[in-house]
Amino acid sequence: MASLNDIRSTFLTYFEKQGHEVVASSPLVPRNDPTLMFVNSGMVQFKNLFTGVEKRDYNRATTSQKCVRAGGKHNDLDNVGYTARHHTFFEMLGNFSFGDYFKTEAIPFAWELITKEFGIDPKRLLTTVYHTDDEAFEIWKKVGVPEDRIIRIATSDNFWQMGPTGPCGPCTEIFYDHGDHIWGGPPGSADEDGDRFIEIWNVVFMQNEQFEDGSMKALDMQSIDTGMGLERIGALLQGKHDNYDTDLMRSLIEASADAACVDPDGPGKMHHRVIADHLRSTSFLIADGVMPSNDGRGYVLRRIMRRAMRHAHLLGAQDPMMYRLVPALVRQMGQAYPELGRAQALIEETLRLEETRFKATLDRGLKLLDDELSGLDADAPLPGAAAFKLYDTFGFPLDLTQDALREKNRTVDVDGFDTAMQEQKARARAAWSGSGEAADATVWFDIADSHGATDFLGYDTEIAEGQVLALVVDGKAVDTLSAGQSGWVVLNQTPFYGESGGQVGDTGWLRRLENEDEGATVTDTQKMAGGKVIAHLVTVDRGALTKGDALQLEVDHTRRSAIRANHSATHLLHEALREALGNHVAQRGSLNAPDRLRFDFSHGQALSLEQLRAVERDVNAFIRQNATVSTRIMTPDDARAMGAQALFGEKYGDEVRVVSMGVQSGTGKGAEGQTYSIELCGGTHVGQTGDIGLFVTLGDSASSAGVRRIEALTGAAAFDYLSQQDHRLAEVAGALKASAADVPGRVKSLLDDRKRLEGEVAQLRRELAMAGGAGQGGGADAREINGIKLVAQVLSGVTGKDLPPLIDEHKGRIGSGAVLLITDAGGKAAVAAGVTDDLKGALSAVDIVKAAVAELGGKGGGGRPDMAQGGGASADNAEAAIKAAESVIEGMK
């Protein structure tokens, strides 16, 4: 039986013989991608080669890459120990081509390695291709895979993308069929999640580049990126159905069993599996320079270590145990990864110290957990405060607590824990988010850590009392704000709404309770520290504000009322648009300000006047309905079950605020199936739809591709707008000496008359010009130059637009020749020239115009050989322009 070390070696040797450079695994900490916490695939170290940013002295490579998935998007930690194929650490075998070979070589390479080098029965294999990738389909047929074992997949499972933009392309996967004694269906079927068909290799064809608008083009350099999990192919080649039964993992499990003196296959089996996996990830992370800490990568390492240590404790280990397993790991993997042997002493000491520290509090922490659970109902979750105490006092990361609860079929109040853990989130964000915002916002996260979240009172009141917890000026905490000074004020509680969800922040006043003559004006309110802290931007009017001051807080009622009306109107508008245009309409953005509202929504074309009026009519109908606007707190799933609309791109927690308004039978939405509008929303709203007063649209415009924008007014602003429009209409009616109802018809009639008269005037100008009455400088008589007739005129009373038809009339009269017309058009010269068809090969109107324009202070000119136009600064030098045109004709050969 081949060992995992042998399988790794076979893979690398095979591709080395195919001209590939054997490249060492990169460290687990990415060198070239700040967006990743850890390397999680084989292609990460080659990303710059695929994009063409970096060049190396090889264009074929093969690797066995160390990978960790225990944080961020790719997080397998919670499943480790409970499934057959989840790991925090794994090895990804891969072969890569950077603009060298492509599908016709990559597929045969994969097939030959699997069937000949690894000796897998071809009858046990099936493949998938992207549904439009006919080329890959035909290559698989050519290497010998029957058509009925090549499955076309239309989902993203078989289309790889580096990101929203950049390199992408279809992929092909190889699956192994374990036989019909194991449940599961082939890929693409309803039962594909079963264990019968297991993916063993993925080959990505990087052949396209995707752009922001969704379009694609073929890459100049087409490349190959493949990935085969060593643990998975190892289990297959060793006749196992569980990765933990492979020789390498089994040796680590047996080392754990020996150290704990507990049967590896008995009741403690799962604990040994967790320890074996976590031993690998912790050891390799330490070898690559990551050390346990309370933030960033170090915190993820600590979480993994402590999870393993708890499982060692559950095996009955009384003394530190993990560090004693390191030699077994080095024996198994040290040859393939020499850095493991070099760092062995550091790994052992780090594990021993961490386990010693954690051991001191582990027993007490587990006792606290049991005590907390004993006082709860059998199905009640562990309170978030208790989970945080386990973390803060006993060093229990949340997932460790969840792991312990999982074994007892219990859960934890994650929301309560998250509130207390805000500091840790901020530190982790600052450590590896790749954004400068976290560093700039440090002061706000510090405030959140010290004082917790601001209690928002504004749903129920606009006047309250609060205490100053912090003052901030220019990103730094201060103790006092003096008269005339501006800065941010953080209170323990506030009725002021912080800008979010499209709703602008409140304004108002803060007054000291000890002396109401002293206080500040609030000019804006914002949410900081991920929405936990509500900060008030103020200017101190009189006296001073100091930390600890007790204040009276008052929101500007008139302004808030206008904002509420606009926000509630956007909800009614959203639903009216869905009814008028279709269910594809979804909110893409909004602004709810005191003076107006703006609503962006998905729709591909402009709304007709009739559609706009229908939407406006529907919104006003529900305003007149004066229905109660209700709010409820529920889970996102319950909200969706009631038909609630969620904001596009918004992330929601375990509880959401649901705002309902309007009554309409048959909607199927809401508790009784008769709610008109129901949305997830954290903003402030009117009590009754009638409080909106009135709704008027200002128009529809394009916001971006596929997104339309409606701007509108409500309440007093809408009334004022209509009043102004009515006044303007009355003025127009008076000027026309018509009733308001007759204004549209009278205006249309006047416009028609104007258009008709303009046409008549233009025709008269042309006729006058042709008759010579508008000409000067030689009239309309043709002169002959170099055997060619030339009509040259300087006109007045005609425009540049009149010249082309005049040119055509002159050409018709002379039969053969050229025409040059110059007119004074609004203080500047307009020039046109024409050449009859029989002369186009020898003489160009463009040359004539350019010569004339040059004399008139202009540049260029263009058109066709038979008709060209240009312009000059002035027609004063018209005679020189005509002479220049004559010179062009004289110069003909």
C-alpha positions, -999 to 999 in steps of 0.1 A, spaced: 0 0 0 14 34 -10 19 58 18 8 95 16 44 104 13 48 80 -16 17 94 -33 29 129 -29 63 119 -44 46 100 -73 26 131 -82 55 155 -82 78 131 -100 53 124 -127 49 161 -135 86 167 -132 91 142 -160 65 162 -180 88 192 -179 74 209 -147 95 227 -122 90 212 -87 83 243 -66 84 242 -28 52 250 -9 49 286 0 45 296 37 10 295 51 11 332 55 4 347 20 32 368 6 13 384 -22 -23 386 -11 -32 408 19 -69 398 16 -62 362 27 -55 352 63 -39 319 52 -30 302 20 -59 280 11 -51 267 -23 -22 257 -45 -25 286 -69 -21 314 -43 17 316 -47 13 318 -85 -14 345 -86 9 371 -101 21 346 -127 -14 339 -139 -21 377 -142 11 384 -160 25 407 -133 54 384 -125 77 364 -147 98 334 -136 123 311 -154 97 284 -158 62 282 -173 53 248 -159 52 241 -122 41 214 -98 37 216 -60 24 201 -29 10 232 -11 4 235 26 -31 249 32 -51 260 62 -88 267 63 -98 279 97 -108 315 94 -127 339 71 -146 327 41 -130 292 40 -135 279 75 -136 242 81 -129 243 119 -164 235 132 -166 203 110 -132 188 119 -136 156 138 -172 151 128 -168 143 91 -146 120 70 -130 147 49 -128 181 67 -95 193 79 -80 226 92 -47 216 75 -44 198 42 -20 194 13 -30 204 -22 -13 187 -50 -13 207 -82 2 212 -117 2 246 -133 8 260 -168 15 297 -173 7 303 -209 24 270 -220 1 240 -224 -37 240 -222 -66 216 -224 -52 192 -249 -23 184 -226 -38 190 -192 -66 164 -195 -43 136 -208 -18 144 -180 -45 140 -154 -59 108 -170 -25 91 -174 -15 99 -138 -47 86 -123 -51 55 -143 -15 45 -150 7 59 -123 -19 56 -95 -36 25 -111 -72 35 -105 -97 15 -126 -110 38 -154 -144 22 -150 -147 37 -115 -141 73 -129 -164 99 -143 -158 134 -153 -176 167 -154 -172 197 -178 -188 231 -180 -219 228 -201 -206 249 -230 -170 235 -230 -173 212 -260 -135 211 -264 -130 195 -230 -158 171 -236 -142 159 -269 -108 156 -252 -122 134 -225 -138 112 -252 -105 110 -270 -86 98 -239 -112 70 -235 -139 82 -212 -174 71 -224 -198 98 -232 -223 86 -206 -195 92 -179 -188 128 -190 -214 151 -173 -221 186 -184 -226 210 -154 -241 244 -159 -236 258 -124 -206 277 -110 -193 244 -96 -176 240 -130 -167 277 -137 -138 292 -117 -133 329 -110 -104 346 -93 -129 374 -82 -157 396 -96 -132 407 -123 -100 391 -137 -90 357 -149 -117 330 -151 -127 300 -170 -144 266 -171 -131 237 -151 -133 199 -154 -135 176 -124 -127 139 -119 -149 118 -96 -144 84 -82 -174 60 -79 -173 40 -46 -201 18 -57 -238 14 -53 -234 1 -18 -229 37 -7 -257 63 -10 -253 92 -34 -258 103 -69 -234 116 -96 -226 153 -98 -254 174 -110 -280 151 -96 -304 156 -67 -283 132 -46 -249 146 -55 -241 154 -18 -239 117 -9 -206 99 -4 -208 75 -34 -192 99 -59 -162 118 -45 -143 145 -64 -106 138 -65 -92 163 -89 -102 197 -103 -86 212 -134 -92 249 -141 -88 263 -176 -80 300 -172 -90 312 -207 -111 343 -202 -109 377 -185 -141 391 -169 -149 428 -167 -171 448 -144 -200 449 -169 -200 411 -170 -184 408 -204 -155 385 -211 -127 382 -236 -101 355 -243 -69 359 -223 -37 364 -243 -21 339 -220 -42 309 -213 -32 289 -182 -39 258 -162 -45 255 -124 -52 221 -109 -59 209 -74 -60 174 -58 -63 170 -21 -35 146 -9 -56 133 20 -85 125 -3 -66 108 -31 -46 90 -4 -77 76 12 -89 63 -22 -56 47 -31 -53 31 3 -88 16 0 -103 38 28 -135 59 28 -123 82 55 -93 105 53 -85 99 89 -79 62 82 -49 70 59 -15 59 71 -3 95 79 -34 105 99 -36 70 115 -1 74 128 -9 107 145 -41 92 159 -22 63 174 4 88 188 -25 106 205 -39 73 218 -5 63 232 0 97 249 -35 96 264 -36 58 270 -70 57 254 -81 33 226 -79 51 192 -111 33 180 -131 35 212 -154 61 226 -126 87 223 -122 82 186 -135 117 176 -112 134 201 -82 116 186 -92 128 151 -95 164 162 -61 162 179 -44 146 149 -58 173 125 -51 202 148 -16 190 156 -8 195 119 -23 230 115 -8 243 148 27 229 141 29 242 105 16 276 115 42 280 142 69 267 118 58 295 94 61 322 120 26 325 135 25 326 173 -6 324 195 -21 358 204 -54 376 209 -58 390 174 -54 383 138 -37 350 126 -24 344 161 -59 343 175 -70 317 149 -39 296 159 -49 299 196 -84 288 188 -72 257 170 -47 249 198 -73 253 226 -99 232 207 -74 204 205 -64 208 241 -100 205 253 -103 173 233 -71 160 250 -87 170 284 -118 150 274 -95 120 268 -84 123 305 -50 138 299 -39 155 331 -6 169 319 2 188 287 0 163 258 0 181 225 37 189 225 46 153 230 30 144 196 52 167 176 80 141 171 55 118 154 44 145 131 80 154 122 88 117 114 58 116 90 62 150 73 96 164 81 112 150 49 87 167 26 87 199 47 121 204 62 109 236 80 89 214 103 121 197 116 139 230 119 112 245 140 105 213 161 119 227 193 99 260 189 67 241 181 71 218 211 78 247 236 50 269 222 25 241 225 37 231 260 35 267 273 1 273 258 -13 240 271 1 247 305 -16 281 307 -49 268 294 -49 238 316 -49 260 347 -84 274 337 -99 246 316 -114 226 345 -129 257 361 -142 269 327 -159 236 320 -174 236 355 -188 271 349 -203 258 316 -220 229 335 -232 253 362 -247 277 337 -264 249 318 -278 233 350 -299 264 357 -314 265 322 -343 247 305 -332 217 285 -336 234 252 -325 269 262 -294 284 247 -264 293 268 -266 331 275 -241 352 255 -228 368 287 -219 333 301 -201 325 268 -182 357 270 -172 350 306 -158 317 294 -137 335 268 -127 365 290 -119 346 322 -110 311 311 -98 317 275 -126 297 258 -130 310 222 -166 309 211 -162 280 188 -147 259 216 -178 267 237 -200 258 208 -180 226 203 -186 216 239 -223 225 237 -226 205 204 -218 174 223 -246 182 247 -270 191 219 -271 227 231 -265 261 215 -253 295 225 -267 331 223 -243 343 197 -258 378 196 -251 384 232 -216 370 228 -209 392 198 -218 424 216 -192 416 243 -166 405 217 -166 437 197 -131 446 207 -118 413 194 -136 418 161 -120 452 157 -86 439 165 -90 410 140 -103 435 114 -73 458 119 -49 429 118 -58 414 84 -86 432 66 -61 449 43 -80 482 48 -68 514 64 -102 522 78 -97 500 108 -67 519 119 -84 553 115 -114 540 135 -94 527 164 -108 554 188 -143 543 181 -136 506 187 -118 516 219 -150 534 230 -171 504 221 -149 482 241 -149 505 272 -186 514 271 -204 489 249 -230 497 223 -250 530 225 -286 524 235 -309 538 208 -341 553 221 -353 571 190 -380 546 179 -401 557 209 -390 592 218 -373 623 205 -364 637 239 -344 619 265 -315 623 290 -281 608 287 -246 609 300 -214 619 281 -192 588 278 -166 601 254 -156 632 234 -136 629 202 -118 656 182 -97 648 151 -98 611 158 -85 614 194 -104 612 227 -105 644 247 -120 653 281 -137 686 273 -153 705 244 -153 743 250 -175 770 236 -171 774 199 -154 741 195 -167 712 174 -163 675 179 -180 642 184 -200 633 215 -208 597 226 -236 591 251 -248 560 270 -282 564 253 -297 586 227 -328 593 207 -307 606 178 -306 583 147 -272 577 133 -270 578 95 -275 543 80 -298 524 56 -302 555 34 -316 576 62 -296 607 71 -285 614 107 -306 635 131 -298 670 142 -309 688 174 -296 700 207 -278 688 238 -283 708 270 -266 704 304 -291 694 331 -272 715 356 -275 746 335 -298 745 305 -283 777 292 -251 757 284 -251 732 256 -244 723 220 -261 721 186 -260 686 170 -253 690 132 -250 654 123 -253 619 138 -233 589 126 -228 552 135 -192 542 143 -174 509 152 -195 488 130 -227 504 141 -222 498 178 -214 535 187 -237 564 179 -217 596 176 -231 631 176 -212 659 157 -217 690 177 -207 726 180 -207 739 216 -228 771 218 -222 781 254 -203 767 283 -185 734 278 -192 697 275 -172 673 297 -170 636 301 -196 625 327 -219 654 321 -257 647 323 -275 661 293 -310 667 280 -312 654 245 -337 668 220 -340 658 183 -352 684 159 -388 673 156 -397 691 124 -367 677 106 -371 642 120 -408 642 110 -399 651 74 -373 623 73 -397 598 87 -423 607 60 -397 603 32 -384 570 46 -419 555 49 -427 568 14 -398 549 0 -413 517 13 -446 524 -4 -428 535 -35 -408 503 -36 -440 482 -35 -458 504 -60 -429 500 -85 -429 462 -80 -467 461 -88 -463 485 -118 -431 470 -133 -427 435 -120 -411 415 -92 -376 421 -107 -377 455 -90 -354 456 -60 -339 484 -40 -303 493 -50 -299 524 -28 -318 553 -13 -316 587 4 -341 597 30 -334 634 38 -356 660 53 -362 678 20 -365 650 -5 -362 613 -11 -342 594 -37 -349 557 -46 -326 536 -68 -340 503 -81 -333 476 -106 -350 482 -139 -336 483 -174 -355 511 -191 -370 545 -184 -405 547 -170 -432 561 -192 -452 591 -180 -482 568 -175 -462 544 -154 -449 572 -132 -484 586 -127 -497 551 -118 -469 547 -92 -476 581 -78 -513 574 -77 -508 541 -58 -485 556 -32 -510 584 -25 -538 559 -23 -521 541 6 -512 574 22 -549 583 22 -556 548 36 -540 561 68 -531 525 79 -510 519 110 -473 514 104 -462 485 126 -427 472 136 -418 438 149 -385 420 158 -381 385 145 -356 361 129 -346 367 92 -362 334 83 -395 343 99 -394 377 82 -388 362 48 -416 337 54 -440 367 59 -428 381 26 -404 408 38 -382 425 13 -345 427 23 -321 454 12 -298 442 -16 -263 435 -3 -272 441 33 -261 416 60 -285 408 88 -280 393 122 -300 367 140 -328 392 147 -342 418 123 -367 447 125 -396 443 102 -417 474 91 -451 468 77 -476 493 62 -507 494 41 -536 470 38 -544 451 5 -563 419 3 -547 389 -14 -510 399 -11 -501 368 10 -477 390 30 -477 397 67 -493 378 95 -528 378 79 -517 379 43 -530 414 37 -500 436 42 -491 459 12 -455 467 21 -433 447 45 -395 453 46 -365 447 69 -355 481 81 -338 498 110 -349 533 102 -375 556 118 -410 557 103 -444 575 106 -471 561 129 -498 561 102 -493 562 65 -515 594 65 -487 612 83 -467 612 50 -493 637 38 -486 637 1 -463 621 -24 -451 637 -57 -425 623 -81 -400 647 -97 -390 623 -124 -372 591 -134 -335 590 -145 -307 565 -151 -285 559 -121 -262 533 -136 -265 503 -160 -297 485 -152 -306 508 -123 -332 536 -124 -336 565 -100 -368 582 -88 -367 614 -69 -397 626 -50 -411 649 -23 -436 643 5 -456 664 30 -452 701 30 -424 700 4 -447 682 -20 -475 707 -13 -451 736 -19 -439 721 -51 -474 716 -65 -483 751 -54 -454 765 -74 -463 744 -104 -499 757 -102 -486 792 -100 -464 787 -131 -493 772 -150 -515 802 -142 -488 826 -154 -485 806 -187 -523 805 -191 -525 842 -186 -498 849 -212 -516 827 -237 -550 841 -228 -563 806 -223 -576 785 -195 -553 762 -177 -570 732 -193 -563 746 -228 -526 753 -221 -511 720 -235 -531 723 -267 -522 760 -272 -485 753 -266 -485 724 -291 -502 746 -316 -477 774 -312 -448 750 -315 -463 735 -347 -466 770 -361 -431 779 -352 -417 748 -368 -437 755 -400 -426 791 -401 -390 782 -395 -391 759 -425 -407 786 -447 -380 811 -437 -352 787 -445 -367 780 -479 -370 817 -486 -334 822 -476 -323 795 -500 -344 809 -528 -330 844 -522 -295 831 -521 -300 812 -554 -314 843 -570 -283 863 -560 -302 887 -538 -284 875 -507 -250 873 -524 -220 896 -526 -185 893 -539 -192 880 -573 -228 868 -572 -237 834 -584 -220 834 -618 -196 806 -625 -160 814 -634 -137 789 -651 -104 780 -635 -80 755 -650 -109 743 -672 -132 738 -642 -163 759 -634 -163 775 -599 -193 791 -583 -181 812 -552 -205 832 -531 -204 851 -499 -239 851 -484 -258 868 -457 -291 860 -440 -285 822 -442 -271 798 -417 -245 771 -419 -274 745 -421 -287 762 -452 -254 758 -472 -255 720 -481 -288 722 -500 -276 754 -517 -245 736 -528 -266 708 -543 -288 733 -562 -257 751 -576 -241 717 -586 -273 709 -604 -273 741 -623 -236 740 -635 -236 703 -644 -199 700 -639 -177 720 -615 -171 731 -580 -190 754 -555 -178 774 -525 -203 792 -502 -193 814 -472 -218 829 -448 -216 851 -417 -233 828 -391 -237 846 -358 -205 865 -360 -185 835 -373 -179 822 -408 -196 790 -420 -180 774 -451 -192 747 -474 -178 733 -507 -191 709 -532 -177 690 -563 -198 673 -589 -195 636 -592 -175 636 -625 -147 656 -608 -144 637 -575 -115 617 -586 -94 648 -594 -107 674 -570 -119 671 -534 -144 694 -517 -124 688 -485 -93 704 -499 -113 734 -510 -128 739 -476 -96 735 -457 -79 761 -479 -108 786 -474 -111 780 -437 -74 786 -432 -79 822 -445 -109 827 -422 -90 820 -390 -102 785 -387 -87 750 -387 -95 718 -404 -128 711 -420 -140 678 -433 -165 658 -451 -167 638 -484 -150 645 -517 -183 658 -531 -194 678 -500 -174 693 -471 -179 719 -444 -159 740 -420 -159 771 -399 -138 802 -393 -135 830 -368 -149 856 -392 -161 861 -427 -143 894 -431 -115 878 -452 -139 860 -475 -123 872 -507 -90 857 -496 -107 825 -489 -122 824 -524 -87 831 -538 -73 802 -518 -100 779 -532 -91 790 -567 -55 782 -560 -65 746 -551 -82 742 -584 -53 759 -603 -30 734 -587 -48 704 -601 -29 681 -624 
